[in-house]
Amino acid sequence: MAEVIDLARPRGPPTPSYQHIRTGSRIFAVLFTGLLVFFSAVTILGAWVVLFYRGAGITLNSHGVLISLGRPPPVGAVTFASLSVVHRLAYAGVWLTRAAPTLFLFGYLRQLFGLYARGQVFAPRNADLIKAMGVCLIADGLLPFVIHLAPSATGYEIDRNWAHMVSLQELVLGGVVFVVAGVMQVGREIEEDREGFV
């Protein structure tokens, strides 16, 4: 007779290491929930600024968005209010597209640590979430270049500050995370084959 062993939970009484993982994961789940809420609010506020803000304190130049509340804007900077509606819509789209990988990343981290906090350490869903995080990092590394192409082709580009070393780092890290998730999944499958049936 065969007995299926659930590898998502340890056999026998929980070990101290397992308890530490669950405790620490609860803290991180709360942290990533807070970060997801915070960055969601910042994303919505940023889109509102691009579309509706009429003041001179937030401007855009070739180095990016500048906040100069209480001071005149720097030479060469333009206010969002001075841009055409199409131009502002394009930049709102850029802002939302650039924010998406970060929001998804925090959402996946929140889910992953929620699973860890519930004791699901080697569940199949864990590897899927880690792979999704790798994809988010890769997307966040590629988007500055991809998004630079569209405004430059249409003549709407003002912010030309898109090439950053951090983008290359995100591409490499995203690839590493994706591969590590695959290794974890294969390890879990091997363990299931070896110990899943008694």
C-alpha positions as CSV (number, residue, x, y, z in Angstrom):
1,M,0.0,0.0,0.0
2,A,1.3,3.4,-0.9
3,E,1.1,6.5,1.3
4,V,1.4,10.0,-0.2
5,I,3.6,12.3,1.9
6,D,2.9,16.0,1.7
7,L,6.3,17.7,1.3
8,A,4.8,21.1,1.9
9,R,4.7,20.5,5.6
10,P,7.5,18.8,7.7
11,R,6.8,15.3,9.1
12,G,6.7,15.1,12.9
13,P,6.8,18.1,15.3
14,P,7.8,21.4,13.8
15,T,11.5,22.0,14.1
16,P,12.9,25.4,15.5
17,S,14.1,26.3,12.0
18,Y,10.6,25.7,10.6
19,Q,9.1,27.8,13.3
20,H,11.6,30.6,12.6
21,I,10.7,30.5,8.9
22,R,7.0,30.9,9.7
23,T,7.6,33.7,12.2
24,G,9.9,35.6,10.0
25,S,7.6,35.1,7.0
26,R,4.7,36.6,8.8
27,I,6.7,39.8,9.3
28,F,7.8,39.9,5.7
29,A,4.2,39.2,4.5
30,V,3.1,42.3,6.5
31,L,6.0,44.3,5.2
32,F,5.3,43.5,1.5
33,T,1.6,44.2,2.0
34,G,2.5,47.6,3.3
35,L,4.9,48.2,0.4
36,L,2.3,47.1,-2.1
37,V,-0.2,49.5,-0.7
38,F,2.4,52.4,-0.5
39,F,3.6,51.9,-4.1
40,S,0.1,51.5,-5.4
41,A,-0.8,54.9,-3.8
42,V,2.4,56.4,-5.3
43,T,1.5,55.0,-8.7
44,I,-2.0,56.5,-8.6
45,L,-0.7,59.8,-7.3
46,G,1.9,59.9,-10.1
47,A,-0.7,59.3,-12.8
48,W,-2.8,62.0,-11.3
49,V,0.1,64.5,-11.3
50,V,0.9,63.7,-15.0
51,L,-2.7,64.1,-16.0
52,F,-4.2,66.8,-13.8
53,Y,-1.5,68.8,-11.8
54,R,-1.3,72.4,-13.0
55,G,1.3,73.8,-10.7
56,A,5.0,74.6,-11.5
57,G,6.5,72.6,-8.6
58,I,6.7,69.3,-10.4
59,T,8.4,69.5,-13.8
60,L,10.0,67.3,-16.3
61,N,13.3,67.6,-18.2
62,S,15.9,65.4,-19.9
63,H,17.0,64.0,-16.5
64,G,13.5,62.9,-15.4
65,V,10.8,64.3,-13.1
66,L,11.9,67.1,-10.7
67,I,10.1,68.3,-7.6
68,S,11.0,71.9,-6.8
69,L,8.2,73.1,-4.6
70,G,8.7,76.7,-3.4
71,R,11.4,77.4,-6.0
72,P,11.1,78.3,-9.7
73,P,11.6,75.3,-12.0
74,P,15.1,74.8,-13.4
75,V,16.0,76.1,-16.8
76,G,14.8,73.8,-19.6
77,A,12.2,72.0,-17.4
78,V,8.6,71.9,-18.6
79,T,5.5,71.6,-16.4
80,F,3.0,68.8,-17.1
81,A,0.3,71.5,-17.6
82,S,2.2,72.9,-20.6
83,L,2.1,69.5,-22.4
84,S,-0.6,68.5,-24.8
85,V,-3.3,66.1,-23.7
86,V,-1.9,63.4,-25.9
87,H,1.6,64.0,-24.5
88,R,0.3,63.8,-20.9
89,L,-1.7,60.6,-21.7
90,A,1.5,59.1,-23.2
91,Y,3.5,59.9,-20.1
92,A,0.7,58.6,-17.8
93,G,0.9,55.3,-19.8
94,V,4.7,55.3,-19.4
95,W,4.4,55.9,-15.7
96,L,1.8,53.1,-15.2
97,T,3.7,50.6,-17.4
98,R,7.0,51.3,-15.5
99,A,5.2,50.8,-12.2
100,A,3.5,47.6,-13.1
101,P,6.5,45.2,-12.5
102,T,7.2,46.6,-9.1
103,L,3.6,46.3,-8.0
104,F,3.4,42.7,-9.3
105,L,6.7,41.9,-7.6
106,F,5.5,43.1,-4.2
107,G,2.2,41.2,-4.8
108,Y,4.1,38.0,-5.5
109,L,6.4,38.5,-2.5
110,R,3.4,39.0,-0.3
111,Q,1.8,35.8,-1.6
112,L,5.1,33.8,-1.2
113,F,5.7,34.9,2.3
114,G,2.1,34.3,3.1
115,L,2.5,30.7,2.0
116,Y,5.7,30.4,4.1
117,A,3.9,31.8,7.1
118,R,1.2,29.1,6.7
119,G,3.8,26.4,6.6
120,Q,3.8,25.8,2.9
121,V,7.6,25.8,2.3
122,F,8.0,23.5,-0.7
123,A,4.6,23.7,-2.3
124,P,4.4,23.8,-6.1
125,R,2.9,27.3,-5.9
126,N,6.1,28.6,-4.3
127,A,8.2,27.9,-7.3
128,D,5.6,29.4,-9.6
129,L,5.6,32.6,-7.5
130,I,9.4,32.8,-7.5
131,K,9.5,32.3,-11.3
132,A,6.9,35.2,-11.6
133,M,9.2,37.4,-9.5
134,G,12.1,36.6,-11.9
135,V,9.9,37.7,-14.8
136,C,9.0,40.9,-13.0
137,L,12.7,41.7,-12.4
138,I,13.5,41.0,-16.1
139,A,10.5,43.2,-17.2
140,D,11.6,46.0,-14.9
141,G,15.1,45.8,-16.4
142,L,13.9,45.9,-20.0
143,L,11.1,48.4,-19.8
144,P,13.2,51.6,-19.6
145,F,14.7,50.8,-23.0
146,V,11.5,49.5,-24.5
147,I,9.5,52.6,-23.3
148,H,12.3,54.9,-24.4
149,L,11.8,53.7,-28.0
150,A,8.1,54.6,-28.2
151,P,8.2,58.2,-27.1
152,S,11.4,58.8,-29.1
153,A,9.8,57.4,-32.3
154,T,6.7,59.6,-31.8
155,G,8.6,62.8,-30.8
156,Y,7.0,62.9,-27.4
157,E,10.2,62.0,-25.4
158,I,11.4,64.6,-22.9
159,D,12.9,62.3,-20.3
160,R,15.9,60.8,-22.0
161,N,17.5,59.4,-18.8
162,W,16.7,55.8,-19.3
163,A,20.0,53.9,-19.4
164,H,20.9,52.7,-15.9
165,M,23.3,50.0,-14.7
166,V,20.5,48.9,-12.3
167,S,18.5,47.8,-15.4
168,L,21.3,45.4,-16.3
169,Q,21.5,44.2,-12.7
170,E,17.7,43.5,-12.7
171,L,18.0,41.5,-15.9
172,V,20.7,39.3,-14.5
173,L,19.1,38.9,-11.1
174,G,15.7,38.2,-12.7
175,G,17.3,35.4,-14.8
176,V,19.0,34.0,-11.8
177,V,15.8,34.0,-9.7
178,F,13.9,32.3,-12.6
179,V,16.5,29.5,-12.8
180,V,16.7,29.1,-9.0
181,A,12.9,28.6,-9.0
182,G,13.2,25.9,-11.7
183,V,15.9,24.2,-9.7
184,M,13.7,24.3,-6.6
185,Q,10.8,22.8,-8.6
186,V,13.0,20.0,-9.9
187,G,14.3,19.3,-6.4
188,R,10.8,19.0,-5.1
189,E,9.8,16.6,-7.9
190,I,12.9,14.4,-7.2
191,E,12.1,14.4,-3.5
192,E,8.5,13.4,-4.3
193,D,9.6,10.6,-6.5
194,R,12.1,9.3,-3.8
195,E,10.0,9.7,-0.7
196,G,6.5,10.4,-1.9
197,F,5.5,6.7,-1.7
198,V,6.3,4.3,1.0
